[in-house]
Amino acid sequence: MIELSFSEKVALIEENLATIKTRMVKSAEKGGREAKDIKLVAVTKLLPLETIKAGIAAGLRDFGENYPEQAYEKIRALAGDEKLTWHMIGHIQSRKTRTVCSYFDWVHAVDRLKIARYLDRYCAEINRIMPILIEVNVSGEESKHGWNAWDENSWPDLVAQFKEISLFPHIKIHGLMSMPPFFDDPEKTRPFYQRLGRLQQFLKDQLPEISWDELSIGTSFDYEVAIEEGATIIRLGTTIFGARP
């Protein structure tokens, strides 16, 4: 495989982004919204620094990483004039929460009360308030993290836990995050996103003092369906950068 030059990488990313943005506009229109209200997070896990720099040159400013120990070196290397926003989108181990608080701007995957407590503790140490999303499991797959949300009868049990998280002074809930099962046909993810939308409305009704406006859903294989079903943040990697190493 021939290695692309930096300028060729930038051009390829720009071309991919143009296609993505066209599709975002169409999907947003179907959902009765505007594409400008949907944030595109470029997923850069396992990608080298040079590729991320090409993404910045192509206009990207929001980046998502899954592994704190790999991400912080990239974040430090890119700390300069450009205003970048770093999103922690992967499962968080307790021992990694201090690193997350120190280097990331958003946390998408708060999947249990223990992690919320740790994030609040370490954010307090550096006097910051971290915007977070609550990760819920809408499919019932054991491989997925997050609070049980596949059984709609269990939703009332979530209210007290989410209320407790909302009282931590150094983290702030902004909405929900979820990962549906993977299908060859992205249309098959729609019922899971519709369930998430119903949960979002349930939480707005039960906990109106908390902002539930953000929905971080949609990846390279199904982002158009996700946007139609209410995504405000989509997390794309392959469709922007191509296949990972």
N, C-alpha and C positions, 0 to 999 in steps of 0.2 A: 504493500500500500504506500503510495506516494504521500509524503508529509507536506501539508500545505504551508505556505508562507504566512506570516502574520496578516498581511493585507488580504490574502485569499481567505483566511479564516474570518476576518471581519466581514468581507463581502458575502460569504456563505451565511453567516449569522444574520446579516441584514436581510438577505433574501428570505430566509426562513421566518424571520420576524414579520416581514411584510405579509407573507401568507397567513401566519397566525393571526395577525391583527385584522385582516380581512374576514377571517372566519369568526373572530370574536365579535365583530360588528354585526354579522348576520345572526349569530346565536343570541346576542344581547337583544336585538330587535325582536326575535321570536319570543323572548322572555319579557318583553315590554320594558326594556331598560336600555341604557347607553353603555357602550364599551368603555368609555372613559371612567366609569364607576367601578371597573374591575381591574384589580392589580395583578400584574404578571410577575411571578417570582421565578427566576431562572434557577433551576436546581443544578448545583455544581459539585455534588458529592463525587469523589474519585477523579475529578477533572483537574488538570494541572493549572498552575497559576497563569501561564501564558494564554490558555483558552479563556480564562475569566477576564483577563485584560482585553482580549479580542471582543468579548461580550460588552465590556465597558465602552470600548471604542465604537461599538455598534449601537450604543444608547441604553444598555441595560443598567439599572441602578439597584434593583432588588434581587438578592441572591439567597438561595436556600441550601443549607447544609444539614447532613444527617449525623455527623460524627464530630463532636466538639474538639477532640484531640487532633483531628486533621484540619478542622476549620480555623482554629485560632491562629495558626501560622499564616494562612492565606489572609485572614482579616488584618493581622498586624502588618503584613507585607503591603497591603493595599490601603493602609491608613494614610491618606494624603489629602490632596485638594478636593478630589471627587467626593460628593456626599453619597455614600453607599448605605443601604439598609440590609442587615443580615438577619435572616430568619432561621431559627432552629426548628426544623421540620421533622426530625427523627425522634425515636424513643429515647428518653433521658434516663441514664443511670444516676442513682443518688450521688455517687462520688464525682459526677461530672457537673453537678448543678452550679458549683462555684464558677467554673470556667464559663458556663452558659451565661451566668449573670454578668460576668466581666466583659464578654465579647459580643454578645448578640443583642439585637434591638427588639426582636419579637420572638416569642416562643409559641409554636403552633400545637405542641403535642403534650400538654399537661394531662396525663392520663390516669392520675391517682392523687389522692389527697396528700400523701407523703411528699411527692415532688413539689406540690404547691407550697407546702410548709418550708421545704428547703430553699426554694426560689425566693420566698418572702424573706427568709433569714439572711441569705447572702446578698440580696438586693438592699436590705437594710444596712448591711455593713458598708456599702459603697454609696448609700444615700440616693437610690434611684427607684423609680417605679417602672416595673416591667409590664408591657402589654402582653397578655396571654390569650390563647384560645384553649377551650376545653375539648380534649379528644374523646369522641364517643365511637363505639362500635355498633354500627347499624346493621351488620350482616350476621353476627353470631359466629364468625370464623375464629377459631382458637388462635390463629396466627396473627390476628389483629389486636392492637392495644386499644385501650380506652374503656370508659364506663359502658356498662351494658345498656344499649339503647335499641336493641333489636326487638325486645319484647315491650310493646307500648304500655302494657299493664304495669311495668316496672318504673315508668317515668316519674310517678309521684315520689319514689324513693330517692331520686336524684336531687330533689329540690333542697333538702336540708344540707347535703354535701356541697352543692354549688353555692348555697347561701354562706356556708362557712368559709369557702374560698374567697368569696367576695369581700369578706371582712378583713382579710389580710391587708395591711396598709401599703405594702410595697410591691404588690402585683395587682393588675387590673384586668378583669375579664372583658373581652371585646366580642366574643362569639364562639363558634364551634368549628371543629376540624374533624374530618373523617376520611377513611379510606375504604371504598367498596371492594367487593371481590373483583378479580381481573377476568374479563371476558374478551373473546375475540371480537364480539359485537358490542360496541360501547353502548348501544341502546339498552342493553340488559342492565346497565348500572342505574338507569332512570328510577326504578322503584325504590332503590336504596336512598337516592338523593331526595326523592319525594318524602320518604319517611323522615329523613333529617330535617326537611322543611317543616314537617308537622311538629317535630320535637322543638325546633326553633320557636315556632308560634306558641307551643305549650309553655316554654320557659319565659317567653315575653309576657304571657298572661300570669304565670305564677310568681315570677321574680322581675317585675317591671322596673325595679330600681337598678337593674344590671343591664348593660348594653349587650344585646345578642345579635347585633346587626351583621357581623362578619361571618361568612361561611367560607372556610378554606377547604375547597374540594375541587377535583378535576386535575388530571395528570395528562401526559402526552397522548394517551390513548382514548380519553373520553372528555376532554375539556369542553367541547362544544355542548354536549349533553349537560354537563355540570353548570355551565353558564345559563342554559335555558331553565335550569331548575334552581337558580338563585345564587350561584357562586359569586362571591365578591373578591376572592383571591384564588388564582389558579397556579399550580406548581408544575412547571414544564421543564424537562431536561432534554430528552432525546430529540424532540421536535425542533429545538433551538440549536443544539450543538452536534446532533448526530449521535451514533452509537457510542456508549462509554467504553473506555479501555478494558 
